[in-house]
Amino acid sequence: MSGLLQVEKLSAGYGMTPVLFEVDLELSPGELVALIGANGAGKSTLLGALSGLVKISRGNVRFADRPVTGLRPEAIVANGLLHVPQGRRLFGSMTVERNLLLGAYRRHDRQVRQDLQRILGYFPALGDKLDREAATLSGGEQQMVAIGRGLMGRPKLLMIDEPSLGLAPNVVDRVMEVVKTINQDGTAVLLVEQDVVLALEIADRGYVLENGRIVMSGPASELRRDPAIRKAYLGV
């Protein structure tokens, strides 16, 4: 396997409860890859394992030509692999600006403020809300802050978990447009998304996870046409 991210025979879970079984996955620089599957399939667990939050029991993970299996989360972040978790997980009593700047906590360069302006270019709705507490924002605005916070770390790969969860359809469309733009601007993206149609529309490739195992993968255009995918996830 070659590329930016290589996952080989990864098994992981919580305590004595296994969730993932011998998962193989790869992602190349600049790709947007969708990870789809039913609730409880193990998608969020896989992102947690890749970001060091869930213990890996077997298998190997390489990122940017370096082994990262078993590294602490902060070391994985330092390598350029960042995770936008499901549920946004902002600091509600902190301002929007402070939440965004926390994404750059490991950086010591002089371009942090420049990057903040770049994030506001992606999400202009946040421009006049920098001084507001994050808890006062709408769900869509909070998701924008969560993605922006991840981007402030200048990731090589941004993993985004269920960005459309709980959002109005028009807000979902805007968030997905920005995810696609972020990818087109050069950041690789691993997207976990409940809306299979949207995910496969913007992705280059996709993986299908069922009961902790990868059961199908391929170009997103082919997965959209696959009868099993259409029946299981698209209702047709």
VEXTIKE-557784 format. One line per 3 residues: their letters; for each residue x, y, z of N, C-alpha, C, CB. Coordinates in steps of 0.2 Angstrom, whole numbers. Glycine has a CB too. Example, Ala and Ser with C-alpha at 12.3 -4.5 7.8 and 13.67 -1.06 7.14 Angstrom:
2
AS) 66/-28/39/62/-22/39/66/-16/39/57/-22/45 | 64/-11/35/68/-5/36/64/0/39/70/-3/29
//
This chain:
236
MSG) 4/-6/0/0/0/0/4/6/0/-5/0/6 | 2/12/-3/6/18/-3/1/24/-3/10/18/-10 | 3/29/-1/-1/35/0/0/39/6/-8/33/-1
LLQ) -4/43/7/-4/48/13/-5/44/20/-8/54/13 | -11/40/19/-13/36/25/-13/29/23/-20/38/28 | -10/24/27/-11/17/25/-13/13/32/-4/14/23
VEK) -19/10/31/-21/6/37/-21/-1/35/-28/9/39 | -18/-5/39/-17/-12/37/-20/-17/43/-10/-14/35 | -25/-21/42/-27/-26/46/-28/-23/53/-22/-32/47
LSA) -32/-17/54/-33/-14/60/-39/-17/64/-34/-6/59 | -38/-19/70/-43/-21/74/-43/-17/81/-42/-29/76 | -48/-15/83/-49/-10/89/-55/-11/92/-47/-3/87
GYG) -56/-8/98/-62/-8/102/-62/-5/108/-65/-15/103 | -66/-6/113/-66/-3/119/-66/-8/125/-73/1/120 | -60/-8/129/-60/-13/134/-59/-20/130/-65/-13/139
MTP) -64/-24/133/-64/-31/130/-69/-32/124/-66/-36/136 | -72/-26/122/-77/-26/117/-74/-25/110/-83/-22/119 | -73/-29/106/-70/-28/99/-75/-24/95/-68/-34/96
VLF) -73/-19/91/-78/-16/86/-76/-16/79/-78/-8/89 | -69/-16/78/-66/-16/71/-62/-22/70/-62/-10/70 | -63/-25/64/-59/-31/63/-55/-31/56/-65/-37/63
EVD) -49/-31/57/-44/-31/51/-46/-26/45/-44/-38/48 | -47/-20/47/-49/-15/42/-43/-13/38/-51/-9/46 | -43/-13/32/-38/-11/27/-41/-4/24/-36/-16/22
LEL) -37/1/23/-40/7/20/-33/11/18/-44/11/25 | -34/15/13/-29/19/11/-31/26/8/-24/16/6 | -27/31/8/-29/37/6/-23/41/3/-33/42/12
SPG) -24/44/-2/-18/47/-6/-19/55/-4/-18/46/-13 | -13/58/-5/-13/66/-4/-18/69/-9/-6/68/-6 | -22/73/-6/-27/77/-10/-34/73/-11/-24/78/-17
ELV) -34/67/-9/-41/64/-10/-46/66/-5/-39/56/-9 | -52/65/-7/-58/65/-3/-61/58/-3/-63/71/-5 | -61/55/3/-63/48/3/-69/48/8/-57/43/6
ALI) -74/45/7/-80/44/11/-80/37/14/-87/45/7 | -82/37/21/-83/31/24/-90/30/26/-78/30/31 | -94/26/23/-101/25/25/-103/19/28/-105/26/18
GAN) -108/18/31/-111/12/34/-116/14/39/-105/9/38 | -120/9/41/-126/10/46/-123/13/53/-130/4/47 | -128/15/57/-126/17/64/-124/11/67/-132/20/67
GAG) -118/12/71/-115/6/75/-111/2/71/-121/2/77 | -109/4/65/-105/0/60/-97/0/63/-105/2/53 | -96/6/66/-89/6/69/-85/12/65/-85/0/67
KST) -89/17/62/-86/22/58/-82/27/63/-91/26/54 | -86/29/68/-83/34/73/-77/31/77/-88/37/78 | -78/24/78/-72/21/82/-66/20/77/-75/13/83
LLG) -67/20/71/-61/20/66/-58/26/66/-63/18/59 | -61/32/66/-58/38/66/-55/39/73/-63/44/65 | -58/37/78/-55/37/85/-48/33/85/-59/35/90
ALS) -48/27/82/-42/23/82/-36/27/78/-43/16/79 | -38/30/73/-33/33/69/-30/39/72/-36/35/62 | -34/43/76/-32/49/80/-29/47/87/-38/54/80
GLV) -29/41/89/-26/39/95/-30/39/101/-20/44/96 | -37/40/100/-42/40/105/-44/33/107/-47/45/103 | -44/29/103/-46/22/104/-40/17/103/-52/20/99
KIS) -40/13/108/-34/8/108/-34/3/102/-33/4/114 | -29/3/98/-28/-2/93/-25/-9/95/-24/0/87 | -29/-14/94/-27/-21/97/-22/-24/92/-32/-25/99
RGN) -23/-24/86/-19/-27/81/-19/-22/74/-22/-34/79 | -14/-23/70/-13/-20/64/-9/-14/64/-20/-17/62 | -8/-10/59/-3/-5/58/-6/1/55/3/-7/55
VRF) -4/7/57/-6/13/54/0/17/52/-11/17/58 | 1/19/46/6/23/44/3/30/41/11/20/38 | 6/35/43/4/42/40/10/46/38/-1/46/46
ADR) 9/49/32/15/53/29/21/49/30/15/59/33 | 21/42/28/27/38/28/30/37/35/33/41/24 | 26/38/40/28/37/47/24/32/51/29/43/51
PVT) 26/27/55/22/23/59/19/27/64/25/17/61 | 12/27/65/9/31/70/5/26/75/4/36/67 | 5/20/74/1/15/78/3/16/85/2/8/76
GLR) -2/17/89/-1/18/97/2/24/99/4/13/98 | 3/29/95/5/36/97/0/39/101/8/40/91 | 2/44/105/-3/48/109/-6/53/104/0/52/114
PEA) -13/55/105/-16/59/101/-12/66/99/-23/61/104 | -9/69/104/-5/75/102/0/74/97/-3/78/108 | 3/68/97/9/66/93/6/65/86/13/60/95
IVA) 0/62/85/-3/61/79/-5/68/76/-9/56/80 | -8/72/80/-9/79/77/-3/82/75/-12/83/83 | 2/82/78/9/85/76/11/82/70/14/84/82
NGL) 9/76/68/11/74/61/6/76/56/11/66/61 | 1/80/57/-3/82/52/-10/79/51/0/83/46 | -12/74/56/-18/71/55/-23/73/61/-17/63/56
LHV) -28/77/58/-33/80/63/-40/77/62/-33/88/62 | -43/77/68/-50/74/69/-55/79/71/-49/68/74 | -60/80/67/-66/84/69/-71/79/71/-69/89/63
PQG) -72/79/78/-77/73/80/-84/75/79/-75/72/88 | -88/70/80/-95/70/79/-97/74/86/-98/63/79 | -102/79/85/-105/82/90/-101/89/91/-105/78/96
RRL) -96/91/87/-93/97/87/-88/98/93/-98/103/87 | -91/97/99/-86/97/105/-83/104/106/-82/91/105 | -86/109/105/-83/116/106/-83/117/114/-87/121/102
FGS) -79/123/115/-79/125/122/-84/131/122/-72/128/124 | -90/129/125/-96/133/124/-95/140/127/-102/130/127 | -92/141/133/-91/147/136/-85/151/133/-90/146/144
MTV) -82/149/129/-76/153/125/-79/156/119/-70/148/124 | -76/161/117/-78/164/111/-76/160/105/-74/171/110 | -80/162/99/-78/158/93/-71/159/91/-83/161/87
ERN) -68/165/92/-61/166/90/-57/162/94/-60/174/91 | -58/161/100/-54/157/105/-54/150/103/-56/158/112 | -60/148/101/-61/141/99/-57/139/93/-68/139/98
LLL) -57/144/88/-53/143/82/-46/143/83/-55/149/77 | -44/148/87/-36/148/89/-34/142/93/-35/155/93 | -38/139/96/-36/133/100/-34/127/95/-42/130/104
GAY) -36/128/89/-34/123/84/-27/124/82/-38/123/78 | -24/130/83/-17/131/82/-12/131/88/-16/138/78 | -15/127/93/-11/128/99/-4/125/99/-15/124/105
RRH) -2/121/94/4/118/93/9/122/89/4/111/91 | 6/127/86/10/131/81/13/137/84/5/134/75 | 19/139/81/23/145/84/25/149/78/29/142/88
DRQ) 21/149/72/23/153/67/19/159/67/22/149/60 | 21/164/62/18/170/62/12/170/57/23/175/60 | 9/165/55/4/165/50/-3/162/53/6/160/44
VRQ) -3/162/59/-9/160/63/-15/165/61/-8/159/70 | -14/171/62/-19/176/60/-21/176/53/-17/183/62 | -16/175/49/-18/174/42/-22/168/40/-11/174/37
DLQ) -21/163/44/-25/157/43/-32/158/46/-22/151/46 | -32/162/51/-39/163/54/-43/167/49/-38/167/60 | -40/171/45/-44/175/40/-46/170/34/-40/181/37
RIL) -41/165/33/-43/160/27/-49/156/29/-37/156/26 | -49/154/36/-55/151/38/-61/155/38/-54/148/46 | -61/161/39/-67/165/39/-69/166/31/-66/172/42
GYF) -64/165/27/-66/165/20/-70/159/18/-60/165/16 | -69/154/21/-73/148/20/-80/149/23/-69/141/23 | -80/152/29/-86/152/33/-87/160/35/-85/148/40
PAL) -89/164/30/-90/171/31/-96/172/36/-92/174/25 | -100/168/38/-105/169/43/-102/169/50/-110/163/43 | -96/167/51/-93/168/57/-90/175/58/-88/162/58
GDK) -89/178/53/-85/185/53/-87/190/58/-85/188/46 | -94/190/59/-96/195/64/-98/192/71/-102/199/61 | -96/186/72/-97/182/78/-91/180/82/-101/176/76
LDR) -85/182/80/-79/180/83/-79/182/91/-73/184/80 | -83/187/93/-83/188/100/-89/185/104/-83/196/101 | -93/181/101/-98/178/104/-96/171/107/-104/177/99
EAA) -99/169/112/-98/163/115/-101/157/110/-102/162/122 | -97/152/110/-98/147/105/-105/144/106/-93/141/105 | -107/143/112/-113/140/114/-119/144/112/-114/140/122
TLS) -119/150/110/-124/154/107/-125/153/100/-123/162/109 | -121/150/96/-122/149/89/-127/144/87/-115/147/86 | -129/144/81/-133/139/79/-129/132/78/-137/141/72
GGE) -133/127/77/-129/121/75/-125/121/69/-134/115/74 | -127/124/64/-123/125/58/-117/129/59/-127/128/52 | -118/134/63/-112/139/64/-107/135/69/-114/145/68
QQM) -109/131/73/-105/127/78/-101/122/74/-109/124/83 | -104/119/69/-101/114/64/-95/118/60/-105/111/60 | -97/124/58/-92/128/54/-86/129/59/-95/135/52
VAI) -87/131/65/-81/132/70/-77/126/71/-84/135/77 | -81/120/72/-77/114/73/-73/112/67/-82/108/74 | -75/113/61/-71/112/55/-65/117/54/-75/112/49
GRG) -67/123/56/-62/128/56/-56/127/61/-65/135/57 | -58/125/67/-53/124/72/-48/118/69/-57/121/78 | -51/113/66/-47/108/63/-42/111/58/-51/102/60
LMG) -45/115/54/-40/118/49/-35/122/51/-45/122/44 | -36/125/57/-31/130/60/-25/126/62/-34/133/66 | -25/119/62/-19/115/63/-15/114/57/-21/109/67
RPK) -17/116/51/-14/115/45/-13/107/44/-7/118/45 | -19/104/44/-18/96/43/-16/94/36/-25/93/45 | -13/89/35/-12/85/29/-18/81/27/-5/81/29
LLM) -21/79/33/-27/75/32/-32/77/37/-26/67/32 | -38/79/35/-43/81/40/-49/76/40/-46/88/38 | -50/73/46/-55/68/47/-61/71/50/-53/62/51
IDE) -67/71/46/-73/74/48/-78/69/50/-75/79/43 | -81/69/56/-86/64/58/-93/67/58/-84/61/65 | -97/65/54/-104/66/53/-106/74/53/-108/63/59
PSL) -103/78/49/-104/85/49/-111/87/48/-100/88/44 | -115/83/45/-122/85/44/-127/84/49/-125/82/37 | -125/80/54/-129/78/60/-133/84/63/-125/74/65
GLA) -140/83/63/-144/88/66/-144/95/63/-141/89/73 | -142/95/57/-142/102/53/-148/102/48/-136/103/50 | -150/108/47/-156/109/42/-153/108/35/-158/116/42
PNV) -157/105/30/-154/103/23/-150/109/20/-160/101/19 | -152/115/20/-149/121/17/-142/122/20/-153/127/17 | -141/121/27/-135/121/30/-130/116/28/-136/122/38
VDR) -133/110/28/-129/104/26/-126/105/19/-134/97/26 | -130/108/14/-127/109/8/-121/114/8/-133/112/3 | -122/119/12/-117/124/13/-110/121/16/-119/130/17
VME) -111/117/21/-106/113/24/-102/109/20/-108/110/31 | -106/105/16/-103/100/11/-99/104/5/-108/96/8 | -102/109/3/-98/113/-2/-92/116/1/-103/120/-4
VVK) -91/118/7/-85/120/10/-80/114/11/-86/123/17 | -83/108/13/-79/102/13/-75/101/7/-83/96/16 | -79/101/1/-77/100/-5/-71/105/-7/-82/100/-11
TIN) -73/111/-6/-68/117/-7/-61/116/-3/-71/124/-6 | -62/114/3/-56/113/7/-52/107/4/-58/111/14 | -55/102/1/-51/97/-2/-48/99/-9/-56/91/-3
QDG) -52/103/-12/-49/106/-19/-43/111/-18/-55/109/-23 | -43/114/-12/-38/118/-10/-31/114/-8/-40/123/-5 | -32/108/-7/-26/104/-6/-26/99/0/-20/108/-6
TAV) -31/100/4/-31/96/11/-35/89/9/-35/100/16 | -32/84/11/-35/77/10/-40/77/15/-30/71/11 | -46/73/14/-52/73/19/-54/66/19/-57/78/16
LLV) -55/63/25/-58/57/26/-65/59/30/-54/52/31 | -70/57/26/-77/60/28/-81/54/30/-80/64/22 | -84/54/36/-89/50/39/-96/54/38/-88/47/46
EQD) -100/51/35/-107/55/34/-113/50/33/-106/59/27 | -118/52/37/-124/48/37/-128/49/31/-129/50/43 | -127/55/27/-131/56/21/-126/53/15/-132/64/20
VVL) -128/47/14/-124/43/9/-124/46/2/-126/36/8 | -129/49/0/-130/52/-7/-125/58/-7/-137/55/-8 | -125/63/-2/-121/68/-2/-113/66/-2/-122/73/4
ALE) -112/61/3/-105/59/4/-102/57/-3/-105/54/9 | -106/52/-6/-103/49/-13/-103/54/-18/-107/43/-14 | -107/60/-18/-107/65/-23/-101/69/-23/-113/69/-22
IAD) -98/70/-17/-92/74/-17/-86/71/-16/-93/79/-11 | -86/64/-15/-80/60/-13/-77/58/-20/-82/54/-9 | -71/56/-20/-67/53/-25/-68/45/-25/-60/55/-25
RGY) -67/43/-19/-68/36/-17/-72/35/-11/-61/32/-17 | -74/28/-10/-78/27/-4/-76/20/-1/-85/28/-5 | -77/19/5/-77/13/9/-84/11/12/-71/12/14
VLE) -86/5/12/-92/3/16/-90/-1/22/-97/0/11 | -92/1/28/-91/-2/34/-97/-6/37/-87/2/39 | -97/-12/38/-102/-16/41/-100/-20/46/-106/-20/35
NGR) -103/-19/52/-101/-23/58/-94/-24/59/-104/-31/57 | -90/-18/58/-83/-17/60/-79/-20/54/-82/-21/66 | -81/-22/49/-77/-24/43/-78/-20/37/-78/-32/42
IVM) -73/-19/33/-74/-16/26/-77/-21/22/-67/-13/24 | -82/-20/19/-86/-25/14/-86/-23/7/-93/-26/17 | -84/-17/6/-84/-14/-1/-80/-8/-1/-91/-13/-4
SGP) -77/-7/-7/-73/0/-8/-73/1/-16/-66/0/-5 | -72/7/-18/-71/9/-25/-72/16/-26/-75/4/-29 | -72/18/-32/-73/25/-34/-81/27/-32/-73/26/-42
ASE) -81/33/-30/-88/35/-27/-93/34/-33/-88/42/-25 | -92/35/-39/-97/35/-44/-99/28/-45/-94/38/-51 | -95/23/-44/-97/16/-45/-101/14/-39/-91/11/-45
LRR) -99/16/-33/-103/14/-27/-110/17/-27/-99/17/-20 | -111/23/-30/-117/26/-31/-122/22/-35/-117/33/-34 | -119/18/-40/-123/14/-44/-124/7/-42/-120/14/-51
DPA) -120/5/-37/-120/-2/-35/-127/-4/-32/-115/-3/-30 | -130/-9/-35/-137/-11/-32/-137/-12/-25/-139/-17/-36 | -132/-15/-22/-132/-17/-15/-132/-10/-11/-127/-21/-13
IRK) -128/-5/-13/-128/1/-9/-134/5/-10/-122/6/-12 | -137/5/-16/-143/8/-17/-149/6/-13/-145/8/-25 | -149/-1/-12/-154/-4/-8/-153/-3/-1/-155/-12/-10
AYL) -147/-3/1/-146/-3/9/-146/4/11/-139/-6/10 | -144/9/7/-143/16/10/-147/21/6/-136/17/10 | -149/20/0/-153/25/-4/-160/23/-4/-150/25/-11
GV) -162/17/-2/-169/15/-2/-172/14/-9/-173/20/1 | -168/12/-14/-170/11/-21/-168/5/-23/-168/17/-25
//
